[in-house]
């Protein structure tokens, strides 16, 4: 018999709250003990949800960056499709 891994799903608000508590001075060890989340998981949340400062003075999380990259790729594909459609209609 092996050890069964118990998987807990935490909502985004809970994750953000834990990360905010970390940024206000709580230690990861204390947060882990208080909320029953492993330290490794909290470090992952911190890495994923902590904002990065951008050159223009604004900030974005790594998740925001990934979403923007996906949106950029989708818009580039749409633009390529429209260019091809324009070429087809220009021939007529």
N, C-alpha and C positions, 0 to 999 in steps of 0.2 A: 504494500500500500504506500502510495506516494503522498506527499503533502499537497493539498489542494490550494491553489491560489485564489484568494477571494478578491474579485475585482469590484471596486466601488466607482461609480460614476458621479462626478461632482459637476454642478452646473457652473456656467461661466461667472455668474455673480459671486459665487463662493470662492472661486479661484482668484478673481480680482480682489476680493476682500482680503484674502490671505496675503497676496502680493502687496497690497497697500499697507497692511500691518507690518510686513517685512520692511517696507520703505520708511515707515514711521519709527523704526528702531527695534522692533521685536526680533529676536533671534530665530533662525530656522528651527533650532532644536526646541525652543519653547512653543513655536507654532505647531510643530509636529506632535508634541506631547498633548497640547491643548485640543487640537482638532482631529487627531488620529490619522494623520496623513504622513506618509514617509518623507524623510528629509530629501531624498532624491527627487520625489515627485514635486515637492515645493520648489526645489532648485530649477526643475524643468519649467514650472509655471512662471518663475521669476524671469527666466531667460526668454520665455515666449511672450510674456505680457508686459515686460518693462519697456517703457518708451525709449526710443533712440532720438537724440537731438539731431536735427537736419541742418544743413547749411543756412537755410533761410530763417532759422530761429524757431521753426515749428518742431513738433515731435510726432513720431509714429512708432507703433509696435512692430515687431517682426511679422505678426499676423497681418497687419495693415499692408506691409510691404509686399507680402505674398499675394494678397488680394489685388493690390494695384498691378502687380506683374501679370496676373491672370487676366485682368481687365484690359491691360495694354495689348496682350497677345490676341484677345478676342477682337478688339477694335482694329488691330492691324489686319487680321483675317477678313473682317468685314470690309475694310478699305480695299484690300486686294480684290475681293469679289466685286465691289462696285466699279473698280477700274476695269476689270474684265468685261463687266456688263456694258460700260460706256464704250469700250472698243467694239463690242458686238453691235450696239445700236448705231454707232458712227458709220459702220459699213453699210447700213441699210439706207 
